């Protein structure tokens, strides 16, 4: 898996593929992929940056899809629970999963200037954290790894 978020790619496929994977998963598992859930995922896929619940709610409100915070939070909870989005703890914001359907423990690289987020795979079970956990008899169920810095575009802007 390559990191996605800081380099050019076919954005139309990114969005349509993400929606198709979510739709298929929901159908196969008897889950409701409601219009609000679908739209929140579309917004996250289009943005390729971390977005807060209230940023999403502003868009939903403008489109007539709801104006109360629980609307956005319920959709985000559903997307995170089903692996279509991730919560970026550092920013208290959300980003679409770049590899939906894959079993993975991602590392997030967060640009401190523009909030762009790139997702890259990690192997916590094989690294130092996994070794330390095994030594302590600890079973890792979930990891959140986030690195903050400057994306390629903001590095260029920062030097000018």
C-alpha positions in Angstrom: 0.0 0.0 0.0 1.4 3.4 -1.0 0.7 6.5 1.1 -2.2 8.6 -0.4 -2.7 12.3 0.4 0.4 14.2 -0.7 0.8 13.1 -4.3 -1.3 13.4 -7.5 -3.6 10.6 -8.3 -6.9 10.0 -10.1 -9.2 11.7 -7.7 -12.4 10.6 -9.5 -11.5 7.0 -9.1 -10.5 7.6 -5.5 -14.0 8.9 -4.7 -16.0 6.4 -6.8 -13.9 3.4 -5.6 -14.3 4.5 -1.9 -18.1 4.8 -2.3 -18.3 1.5 -4.1 -16.4 -0.4 -1.4 -18.6 1.1 1.3 -21.8 0.4 -0.6 -20.8 -3.2 -1.3 -19.7 -3.7 2.4 -23.0 -2.4 3.6 -25.1 -4.5 1.3 -23.1 -7.7 2.2 -23.5 -7.0 5.9 -27.1 -5.7 6.0 -26.0 -2.2 7.0 -27.8 0.9 5.9 -25.6 3.2 3.8 -27.9 6.2 4.2 -27.8 9.4 2.1 -26.1 11.3 5.0 -23.5 8.6 5.6 -22.8 8.4 1.8 -22.5 12.2 1.6 -20.2 12.4 4.6 -17.9 9.8 3.0 -18.0 11.6 -0.3 -17.0 14.9 1.4 -14.1 13.2 3.2 -12.9 11.5 0.0 -13.1 14.8 -1.9 -11.2 16.7 0.8 -8.2 14.5 1.3 -7.6 16.4 4.5 -8.8 16.1 8.1 -12.2 17.6 8.7 -14.0 18.3 11.9 -17.6 17.2 12.6 -18.7 20.9 12.5 -17.0 21.5 9.1 -19.0 18.5 7.8 -22.2 19.7 9.4 -21.8 23.1 7.7 -21.7 21.4 4.3 -24.6 19.0 5.2 -26.7 22.0 6.4 -26.0 23.9 3.2 -27.2 20.8 1.2 -30.3 20.4 3.3 -29.2 17.1 4.8 -29.4 18.2 8.5 -28.3 20.9 10.9 -27.9 19.2 14.2 -24.5 17.9 15.4 -25.8 14.3 16.1 -26.4 14.0 12.3 -22.7 14.4 11.6 -21.5 12.5 14.6 -23.7 9.4 13.9 -22.5 9.3 10.3 -18.9 9.6 11.4 -19.2 6.9 14.0 -20.7 4.6 11.4 -17.9 5.3 8.9 -15.2 4.8 11.5 -16.7 1.7 13.0 -16.9 0.1 9.5 -13.4 1.1 8.4 -14.3 3.8 5.9 -12.9 6.7 7.9 -10.4 7.2 10.6 -10.4 9.7 13.5 -7.2 11.8 13.6 -6.8 12.2 17.4 -4.3 15.0 17.2 -6.8 17.2 15.3 -10.1 15.8 16.7 -11.0 15.4 13.0 -11.8 12.7 10.5 -10.3 11.5 7.2 -11.5 8.9 4.7 -9.7 5.7 4.8 -7.3 5.4 1.8 -7.4 1.6 1.9 -11.0 0.6 2.8 -11.6 -3.1 3.1 -7.9 -3.8 3.9 -7.0 -5.0 7.4 -4.4 -2.5 8.4 -3.0 -0.3 11.1 -2.3 3.0 9.4 0.2 5.7 10.3 -1.1 9.2 9.6 1.2 12.0 8.4 -0.5 15.3 9.1 0.6 18.6 7.6 0.6 21.2 10.4 0.0 24.0 7.8 -2.8 22.8 5.6 -4.1 19.8 7.5 -3.6 17.4 4.6 -3.4 13.8 5.8 -1.5 10.9 4.2 -2.2 7.4 5.3 0.5 4.8 5.1 0.6 1.2 6.3 2.5 0.1 9.4 3.2 -3.2 10.9 3.0 -2.6 14.7 3.0 -6.3 15.4 6.4 -6.7 13.7 8.0 -3.6 15.0 9.4 -2.5 18.4 5.9 -1.8 19.8 4.8 -5.3 18.9 7.9 -6.8 20.5 7.4 -4.8 23.6 3.8 -5.9 23.8 4.6 -9.5 23.3 7.3 -9.3 26.0 4.8 -7.8 28.4 2.1 -10.3 27.5 -0.1 -7.5 26.1 -2.4 -8.0 23.1 -2.6 -4.9 20.9 -6.1 -4.4 19.6 -5.8 -0.9 18.2 -3.1 1.6 17.5 -3.2 5.2 16.5 0.1 6.5 15.1 0.3 10.1 14.0 3.2 12.2 12.8 3.0 15.9 12.4 5.1 17.9 9.9 5.0 19.6 6.5 3.6 18.1 3.3 5.6 18.5 0.1 3.6 21.5 -1.0 3.8 23.4 2.3 7.6 22.7 2.4 8.0 24.5 -0.9 5.7 27.3 0.2 7.6 27.6 3.5 10.9 28.2 1.6 9.6 31.0 -0.6 
